[in-house]
Structures are given as structure tokens and as C-alpha cells.
Amino acid sequence: MSKPFKTLLGTRILLNKPDKPESVIQLSPEAEAELEREMMQKWTMLEVFATGDEVTHVVPGDKVYVPTQYLQHADVVQLDDSIKLMIAERDIAIVW
């Protein structure tokens, strides 16, 4: 798993954002945002992409559950051609 950055600082964690199914129907920005919110409620096992230098409970590749309220406020980070969600270590509820 090659990282397109030098260091992730603190207790931050980058999660792989699940791919959403492609649709031939063009959605309005509002409908797209609503679909995104609905998808977030269904995400239960997200893969850890990278961990900050102070993270102690998870490593890249772990599967984690993050409550929806934290996912809705996660920072969205564009890395190369993929999108990652940035959360704090304390936001993780379950590690598999």
C-alpha cells in the first residue's frame, strides 16, 4: 500500500471510501448529496488506508466501524485518483 504523502500526523486516520455504484441517471447535486448520506448509513466495515504517527489501536488494512455521525463530519481528502475519509482515532467504535 503505497502512500502518496510523506507523513500523516497525530491521531488522524485515513479510511478508504467505498465505491458507490455507477448510474446512468444524472442526479442533481442535492439528490447526489442525499444518496451519499444514505450510503454512509450502510457503511459498517471501512478499511484503514493510513494512520497518523500517534495512532495506537489500528494499522493500515484493519476493518473498522465508525458511527454515522462521525462519518458525516469526516474530512474528505483527494489522494491521486481516490477519495479518503479522515477521522480521529477516538471516532472508531469497533476494530475487526
PyMOL commands that set and color helices and strands:
alter all, ss='L'
color gray80, all
select helices_A, chain A and resi 29-42+68-71+89-91
alter helices_A, ss='H'
color red, helices_A
select strands_A, chain A and resi 12-16+46-51+63-65+75-79+82-88+94-95
alter strands_A, ss='S'
color yellow, strands_A
deselect
rebuild
show_as cartoon
